[in-house]
């Protein structure tokens, strides 16, 4: 499993659409800029069947430093972006879950 970079996305979209990479990169940058503007306004981005991006507040919580576990640390509340997968993404995730469970079962059998 590898990571998909911004460049990889531009190349894939360019290949699929036939648009020049520079044009796709510019469109991609504009989309990201719009996302940032929406997040600054604390608004939600809803992409039907894909999912919803929303800014929420993570509650304050108590954490521990692994090097000094006796001492509790207060982690302050902060804004985070939460993603709720849509119908199509949920379907993909369910299929991936089944595949990963099968792989785990196969690994366990090989160890025994």
FIKOLZA-1660 file (N, C-alpha, C; in steps of 0.1 Angstrom, whole numbers, plus 5000, padded with zeros to 4 digits):
% residues 112
   i   px   py   pz ch aa at
   1 5008 4988 5000  A  X  N
   1 5000 5000 5000  A  X CA
   1 5009 5012 5000  A  X  C
   2 5007 5021 4990  A  X  N
   2 5015 5033 4989  A  X CA
   2 5007 5045 4991  A  X  C
   3 5014 5056 4992  A  X  N
   3 5007 5069 4993  A  X CA
   3 5005 5076 4979  A  X  C
   4 4994 5083 4978  A  X  N
   4 4992 5090 4965  A  X CA
   4 4994 5104 4968  A  X  C
   5 5004 5110 4960  A  X  N
   5 5008 5124 4962  A  X CA
   5 4999 5133 4953  A  X  C
   6 5001 5146 4956  A  X  N
   6 4994 5156 4948  A  X CA
   6 4998 5154 4933  A  X  C
   7 5011 5152 4931  A  X  N
   7 5016 5150 4917  A  X CA
   7 5010 5138 4911  A  X  C
   8 5009 5127 4919  A  X  N
   8 5003 5115 4913  A  X CA
   8 4988 5117 4909  A  X  C
   9 4981 5125 4917  A  X  N
   9 4967 5128 4914  A  X CA
   9 4966 5136 4901  A  X  C
  10 4975 5146 4899  A  X  N
  10 4975 5154 4887  A  X CA
  10 4978 5146 4875  A  X  C
  11 4988 5137 4876  A  X  N
  11 4991 5128 4865  A  X CA
  11 4980 5119 4861  A  X  C
  12 4973 5113 4871  A  X  N
  12 4962 5104 4868  A  X CA
  12 4950 5111 4862  A  X  C
  13 4947 5123 4867  A  X  N
  13 4936 5130 4861  A  X CA
  13 4939 5135 4847  A  X  C
  14 4951 5139 4845  A  X  N
  14 4956 5144 4832  A  X CA
  14 4955 5132 4822  A  X  C
  15 4959 5121 4826  A  X  N
  15 4959 5109 4817  A  X CA
  15 4945 5105 4814  A  X  C
  16 4936 5105 4824  A  X  N
  16 4922 5101 4821  A  X CA
  16 4914 5111 4813  A  X  C
  17 4917 5124 4815  A  X  N
  17 4909 5135 4808  A  X CA
  17 4916 5139 4795  A  X  C
  18 4928 5137 4794  A  X  N
  18 4935 5143 4782  A  X CA
  18 4939 5157 4783  A  X  C
  19 4936 5163 4795  A  X  N
  19 4940 5177 4797  A  X CA
  19 4955 5178 4801  A  X  C
  20 4962 5189 4797  A  X  N
  20 4976 5191 4801  A  X CA
  20 4978 5191 4816  A  X  C
  21 4989 5185 4821  A  X  N
  21 4991 5184 4835  A  X CA
  21 4991 5198 4842  A  X  C
  22 4996 5208 4835  A  X  N
  22 4997 5221 4841  A  X CA
  22 4983 5227 4844  A  X  C
  23 4973 5224 4834  A  X  N
  23 4960 5228 4836  A  X CA
  23 4953 5221 4847  A  X  C
  24 4955 5208 4848  A  X  N
  24 4950 5199 4859  A  X CA
  24 4955 5204 4872  A  X  C
  25 4968 5207 4873  A  X  N
  25 4974 5211 4885  A  X CA
  25 4968 5225 4890  A  X  C
  26 4966 5234 4880  A  X  N
  26 4960 5247 4884  A  X CA
  26 4945 5245 4889  A  X  C
  27 4938 5236 4883  A  X  N
  27 4924 5233 4887  A  X CA
  27 4924 5227 4901  A  X  C
  28 4934 5218 4903  A  X  N
  28 4935 5211 4916  A  X CA
  28 4938 5221 4927  A  X  C
  29 4947 5230 4924  A  X  N
  29 4951 5241 4934  A  X CA
  29 4939 5249 4937  A  X  C
  30 4931 5253 4927  A  X  N
  30 4919 5261 4930  A  X CA
  30 4909 5254 4938  A  X  C
  31 4908 5241 4936  A  X  N
  31 4898 5233 4944  A  X CA
  31 4903 5233 4959  A  X  C
  32 4916 5231 4961  A  X  N
  32 4922 5231 4974  A  X CA
  32 4920 5244 4981  A  X  C
  33 4922 5255 4973  A  X  N
  33 4920 5268 4978  A  X CA
  33 4906 5271 4983  A  X  C
  34 4896 5266 4975  A  X  N
  34 4882 5267 4979  A  X CA
  34 4879 5259 4992  A  X  C
  35 4885 5247 4993  A  X  N
  35 4883 5239 5005  A  X CA
  35 4888 5247 5017  A  X  C
  36 4900 5253 5016  A  X  N
  36 4906 5261 5027  A  X CA
  36 4897 5273 5031  A  X  C
  37 4891 5280 5021  A  X  N
  37 4882 5291 5024  A  X CA
  37 4870 5286 5031  A  X  C
  38 4864 5275 5027  A  X  N
  38 4853 5269 5033  A  X CA
  38 4856 5265 5048  A  X  C
  39 4867 5259 5050  A  X  N
  39 4871 5255 5064  A  X CA
  39 4873 5267 5073  A  X  C
  40 4879 5278 5067  A  X  N
  40 4881 5290 5075  A  X CA
  40 4867 5296 5080  A  X  C
  41 4857 5294 5072  A  X  N
  41 4844 5299 5075  A  X CA
  41 4836 5289 5084  A  X  C
  42 4843 5278 5087  A  X  N
  42 4837 5268 5096  A  X CA
  42 4824 5262 5089  A  X  C
  43 4825 5261 5076  A  X  N
  43 4814 5255 5068  A  X CA
  43 4817 5241 5065  A  X  C
  44 4807 5234 5060  A  X  N
  44 4808 5219 5056  A  X CA
  44 4809 5218 5041  A  X  C
  45 4817 5208 5036  A  X  N
  45 4818 5205 5022  A  X CA
  45 4811 5191 5021  A  X  C
  46 4801 5190 5013  A  X  N
  46 4794 5178 5011  A  X CA
  46 4795 5174 4996  A  X  C
  47 4801 5162 4994  A  X  N
  47 4803 5157 4981  A  X CA
  47 4794 5144 4980  A  X  C
  48 4783 5145 4974  A  X  N
  48 4773 5134 4973  A  X CA
  48 4780 5120 4970  A  X  C
  49 4776 5110 4977  A  X  N
  49 4782 5097 4975  A  X CA
  49 4796 5095 4979  A  X  C
  50 4804 5106 4980  A  X  N
  50 4818 5105 4984  A  X CA
  50 4819 5107 4999  A  X  C
  51 4814 5118 5004  A  X  N
  51 4815 5121 5019  A  X CA
  51 4813 5135 5022  A  X  C
  52 4815 5138 5035  A  X  N
  52 4813 5151 5041  A  X CA
  52 4825 5155 5049  A  X  C
  53 4831 5167 5046  A  X  N
  53 4841 5173 5054  A  X CA
  53 4835 5183 5063  A  X  C
  54 4838 5183 5076  A  X  N
  54 4832 5193 5085  A  X CA
  54 4842 5197 5095  A  X  C
  55 4842 5209 5099  A  X  N
  55 4851 5214 5110  A  X CA
  55 4844 5212 5123  A  X  C
  56 4850 5205 5132  A  X  N
  56 4844 5203 5145  A  X CA
  56 4855 5206 5156  A  X  C
  57 4850 5207 5168  A  X  N
  57 4859 5210 5179  A  X CA
  57 4862 5197 5187  A  X  C
  58 4874 5193 5188  A  X  N
  58 4878 5182 5196  A  X CA
  58 4879 5186 5210  A  X  C
  59 4873 5179 5219  A  X  N
  59 4873 5182 5234  A  X CA
  59 4887 5182 5240  A  X  C
  60 4888 5189 5251  A  X  N
  60 4901 5188 5258  A  X CA
  60 4901 5174 5264  A  X  C
  61 4914 5169 5266  A  X  N
  61 4915 5156 5271  A  X CA
  61 4928 5155 5279  A  X  C
  62 4930 5145 5286  A  X  N
  62 4942 5143 5294  A  X CA
  62 4950 5132 5287  A  X  C
  63 4963 5136 5285  A  X  N
  63 4972 5127 5278  A  X CA
  63 4984 5124 5287  A  X  C
  64 4993 5115 5283  A  X  N
  64 5004 5111 5291  A  X CA
  64 5017 5111 5282  A  X  C
  65 5027 5116 5288  A  X  N
  65 5040 5116 5281  A  X CA
  65 5046 5102 5283  A  X  C
  66 5049 5094 5272  A  X  N
  66 5054 5081 5274  A  X CA
  66 5067 5080 5282  A  X  C
  67 5075 5091 5282  A  X  N
  67 5088 5091 5289  A  X CA
  67 5085 5094 5304  A  X  C
  68 5074 5100 5307  A  X  N
  68 5071 5104 5321  A  X CA
  68 5056 5101 5323  A  X  C
  69 5052 5088 5324  A  X  N
  69 5038 5084 5324  A  X CA
  69 5031 5088 5337  A  X  C
  70 5038 5091 5348  A  X  N
  70 5032 5095 5360  A  X CA
  70 5025 5108 5360  A  X  C
  71 5030 5117 5351  A  X  N
  71 5025 5130 5350  A  X CA
  71 5015 5132 5339  A  X  C
  72 5003 5136 5342  A  X  N
  72 4992 5138 5333  A  X CA
  72 4994 5152 5326  A  X  C
  73 4991 5153 5313  A  X  N
  73 4992 5165 5305  A  X CA
  73 4978 5168 5300  A  X  C
  74 4974 5181 5302  A  X  N
  74 4961 5185 5296  A  X CA
  74 4963 5189 5282  A  X  C
  75 4956 5182 5273  A  X  N
  75 4956 5186 5259  A  X CA
  75 4944 5195 5256  A  X  C
  76 4947 5207 5252  A  X  N
  76 4936 5217 5250  A  X CA
  76 4926 5213 5238  A  X  C
  77 4914 5218 5239  A  X  N
  77 4905 5216 5227  A  X CA
  77 4911 5223 5215  A  X  C
  78 4907 5217 5203  A  X  N
  78 4912 5223 5191  A  X CA
  78 4903 5219 5179  A  X  C
  79 4903 5227 5169  A  X  N
  79 4895 5225 5157  A  X CA
  79 4901 5214 5149  A  X  C
  80 4893 5205 5144  A  X  N
  80 4898 5194 5135  A  X CA
  80 4888 5193 5123  A  X  C
  81 4893 5187 5113  A  X  N
  81 4884 5184 5101  A  X CA
  81 4880 5169 5102  A  X  C
  82 4868 5167 5103  A  X  N
  82 4863 5153 5103  A  X CA
  82 4857 5150 5090  A  X  C
  83 4860 5137 5086  A  X  N
  83 4854 5132 5073  A  X CA
  83 4845 5121 5076  A  X  C
  84 4833 5122 5071  A  X  N
  84 4823 5112 5072  A  X CA
  84 4821 5106 5058  A  X  C
  85 4825 5093 5056  A  X  N
  85 4824 5087 5042  A  X CA
  85 4809 5086 5038  A  X  C
  86 4807 5088 5025  A  X  N
  86 4794 5086 5019  A  X CA
  86 4792 5072 5014  A  X  C
  87 4781 5070 5008  A  X  N
  87 4776 5056 5004  A  X CA
  87 4786 5048 4996  A  X  C
  88 4792 5054 4986  A  X  N
  88 4801 5047 4977  A  X CA
  88 4814 5044 4985  A  X  C
  89 4819 5054 4992  A  X  N
  89 4831 5052 5000  A  X CA
  89 4829 5041 5011  A  X  C
  90 4818 5041 5017  A  X  N
  90 4814 5031 5027  A  X CA
  90 4815 5017 5021  A  X  C
  91 4809 5016 5009  A  X  N
  91 4809 5003 5001  A  X CA
  91 4823 4998 4999  A  X  C
  92 4832 5007 4995  A  X  N
  92 4846 5004 4992  A  X CA
  92 4853 5000 5005  A  X  C
  93 4850 5007 5016  A  X  N
  93 4856 5004 5029  A  X CA
  93 4852 4990 5034  A  X  C
  94 4839 4987 5032  A  X  N
  94 4834 4974 5036  A  X CA
  94 4841 4963 5029  A  X  C
  95 4843 4965 5015  A  X  N
  95 4850 4955 5007  A  X CA
  95 4865 4953 5012  A  X  C
  96 4871 4965 5015  A  X  N
  96 4885 4965 5019  A  X CA
  96 4886 4957 5033  A  X  C
  97 4876 4960 5042  A  X  N
  97 4876 4953 5055  A  X CA
  97 4876 4938 5053  A  X  C
  98 4867 4933 5044  A  X  N
  98 4867 4919 5042  A  X CA
  98 4880 4913 5037  A  X  C
  99 4886 4921 5028  A  X  N
  99 4899 4916 5022  A  X CA
  99 4910 4916 5033  A  X  C
 100 4910 4927 5041  A  X  N
 100 4920 4927 5052  A  X CA
 100 4918 4916 5062  A  X  C
 101 4906 4913 5066  A  X  N
 101 4903 4903 5075  A  X CA
 101 4908 4889 5070  A  X  C
 102 4905 4887 5057  A  X  N
 102 4910 4875 5051  A  X CA
 102 4925 4874 5051  A  X  C
 103 4932 4885 5048  A  X  N
 103 4947 4885 5049  A  X CA
 103 4952 4882 5063  A  X  C
 104 4945 4888 5073  A  X  N
 104 4949 4886 5087  A  X CA
 104 4948 4871 5090  A  X  C
 105 4937 4865 5086  A  X  N
 105 4934 4851 5089  A  X CA
 105 4945 4842 5082  A  X  C
 106 4948 4846 5070  A  X  N
 106 4959 4838 5063  A  X CA
 106 4972 4839 5070  A  X  C
 107 4976 4851 5075  A  X  N
 107 4988 4853 5082  A  X CA
 107 4988 4845 5095  A  X  C
 108 4977 4844 5102  A  X  N
 108 4976 4837 5114  A  X CA
 108 4978 4822 5112  A  X  C
 109 4972 4817 5101  A  X  N
 109 4973 4803 5097  A  X CA
 109 4988 4799 5094  A  X  C
 110 4995 4808 5087  A  X  N
 110 5009 4805 5083  A  X CA
 110 5018 4805 5095  A  X  C
 111 5015 4813 5106  A  X  N
 111 5023 4813 5118  A  X CA
 111 5021 4800 5126  A  X  C
 112 5010 4794 5125  A  X  N
 112 5007 4782 5133  A  X CA
 112 5013 4770 5127  A  X  C
% end
